[in-house]
């Protein structure tokens, strides 16, 4: 998680819009599945993606064009 991400620096209006979007489309704002296809990742919230560093939490498999959640065991 980045401490100085764009998500942390949102103004009041943009934060309210972001929170409303989180309520309406919760899947866009958190990693809830173990496998994602490319279309799923295109619709994820870019602010949450940067803040929670999803690029480090998802591993891409080019053979089947899917992203897998990295297990941290």
N, C-alpha and C positions, 0 to 999 in steps of 0.2 A: 504494500500500500504506500503510495507516494504522499508525503506530508505537504508538498507544495504543488499539488495538482490543480488543474483548472476547476475541477469540482469543488475543491476547498475554497476557491476564490470567487465563486458565483455571487452576484448581487442578489438582493432580496427578490426582485421580480423574476429573474432567471431561476433562482432556487425554487420559487413557488411553482413555476412551470415544470421544472424537473420533478418535483415531488408529485404533481398531478399526473405526469406521465408515468411515474413509478406505480401509482395506484391503478392506473388504467391498463398498463402493460408491464406487469412485474417481471416477466421473463426476459425483457430487454435489459434489465438492470442488475441481474445476478446470474451466476453460473448455477443452473438448476439441474442440467442434464449431464451425463457422462460423455455423450457424443453429439457433435454439432456438424451439420453440413454447411457448405459455404454460404447459402442463402440465410441461414440462421445467424451466422456471424456478421453478415452485412447489416442486419437490423438491430444489432446490439447497441446500446447507448455508448457513444464515443467518450463521454465524460467519465462514466463508470469504468469503461474499459481501460482508460489511461490511469485512473485513480487506483484501481485494484490490480493493475498490471496483468490483465488477462493474457497478454502475449506470453507471459511466463507460466501461466496456469493451464494453457492449452497447447497441446503438441499436435502438429499437422502430419497426417499420413498421406503422402502424395499418391500412393497406389490406389486408394479408394476415395481420395478427395474429401477427407473428413478430419475434423479436429477432435481430439480426445482430451478430456480433463486429466491433468497430471496428478497421479496419486502421490501424496507426500507421506509415505510410510517409513 
